[in-house]
Amino acid sequence: MAQPDFVPGPETEAAYREALSAFGTGVTVVTTMTESGPVAMTANSFASVSLDPPLVLWCPAKSSKRHAVFAAADRYVIHIIAEDQKEIATHFARTGDDFSDVDWRQGENDLPILSGCLARFDCLRRDVHDGGDHSIVVGQVERAWHRPGLGLLYKRGKYGGFLRED
């Protein structure tokens, strides 16, 4: 059943979230290295910005305990998560520094590289912009990698995937 129009605001936050959740997104896990070790964060706010120069963006929530680490990180890796990696996505949505049960390696610039992802973008932070309750982190892609496969999707508060790949 269709809902009546509303003006987004504090009183209609739940309705606004529900409307936004109608748009399915891909799932990413962003990683970086700190002095204390690797850190990760699951994010579904990812987009290509430019081909020349190669720029992408993602948006960490300011309320996240990991926000400051990622907003200040000079380098990070954005991993496009495969359909069979739901556990990794949910794991890093809850915690950011526990890599004990995760298959990963250190890549260039000592950045944490997750195994099994569909694509990977090694980024140099270019800009961080205010985006309300999120920051908009723009990175210049220095290296990229991809493989065939199906991606993990997030829609209406649930993880899922494609029915088939054409």
N, C-alpha and C positions, 0 to 999 in steps of 0.2 A: 504494500500500500504506500502510495506517495505521501511524503510529509509536506506540511505547509512551508512556504518560504520563511526564512528567519534571517536575522542580522547576527553574524558571528560576534560573540562577546562572552563574558564570564558566565552569564545565565544560560547560554546555548552551547557551551563548550562540548558537551556530550553529542549533541546533534551535529555539530561541525566536524568532530572527529569521525562520526559515522559517515557523513557525506564524503569526507576525504578517503575513508577506507574502501570506498567503491572503486577506487583506482588501484589496480594491482601493480606492484612494483617488484623489481628484482631485489635480491638480497646480496649484500656485500659484507665482508669483514675487513676492516681496516686495521693494519698492524704498524707498529713503529718500535724502535729500540730506545730504551732509556738507560740511565746509569744503573738502575736496579734490575734490568732485564727487559724481555719483550712485553708489550702491552697490545691488546686488541679490543675492538669495539664493533659490534654488529650495527649496520646502518642500511636503511633502504632509501635514503635520500642521496642518490648518486645520479650524475648526468654528464654527458659530453658537452663541452662548452665550445671548443674550437678545434679544427683540424690543423690549422697553421697560425700560430704554434699549437702543438697538441696540448690542450687544456681539458681538465675534468674538474668537477666539483662534487663535494659531499657536505653534509650538514650535521655535525654533532650537536646534541642537545646541551644547552648550557647547564642544565640541572644534573648532568652526568658527572660522576666523580672522576671520569677520565677526560672530561672536556678540556681542562687546562693542558694536559699532556699533549693532546692531539692539536689543539689550537696553536701550541708553541713548537710542535715538531717540524724540524726543517725538512725531513724526509719521511715518507710513509709509503705503504703498499696497499692498494685497494684490490681485494680479491673478489671476483664474481663467483658466488657460491653455486655449486652444482646441486641438482635435485636430491642427490643422495647424501648431502652434507647438512641436513637439518640439525643434527646434533651439534655440529660446530657453531652454527648460527645461534642456536638457543644457549649454548654454553657461553659464548662471548657476549650475548645480550645480558647475561647475569654477572659474569666476572670478566675482568680484563687481563689479569696477570697469571692465571693458572694455565700453563701450556703443558702440564705433565702428561695428559692423555691425548695430546694433539700431535699429529704427524706434521712436523715443520723442520725447516733448516734455516741457517743464516745465509742470506744472499749478499749481493753487492751492498756496500756501505753498512754491513752487519744487520740489514733489515730482515725481520722475520718473514719467511715465505711459507705459506700453508700449502700442503700437498693436496692434490685432487680437485682444485678449483677449476672453473671453466676458462677464466681469463684473469690476468694480473696486470696491474698498472703500477710501476715504480715511479713515484712522484717526488718532485721538489716543490715544497710549498712556495706558492707565488704570492697569494693574498689571503687574508682572512677578513671577512666583512660581517657586520652585524646583520643578523636575520631574525630579530625578535627574540624568541626563546631558544633559538639555535644560532650557531655561527655558520657562515658559508665559507668553506675552505676550498680555495682554488689551487690546483696543483698543475705543474707542467710535467707531462709524462716524459720520463727519460728512457724507459724501457717498457715494452709490452710483450705479452705472451698470451696465446689462447689455444684451445683444443675443441674438438667437436663435443657435443653433449647437450643435455637438457638442464636448464637453470631452475633454481629454487625461487618460487614466487611468494609474495606476502600480500594477502587481500582479506579485508574484513576481519582482521585479527588472527588469521590462520595462515600457516604455511601450506604450500601445494606446488603443483608443477603443471607442465603442459601435457595434453593428452597424447600428442605425437609431434615429431619434428619433420617439417617438409624440406 
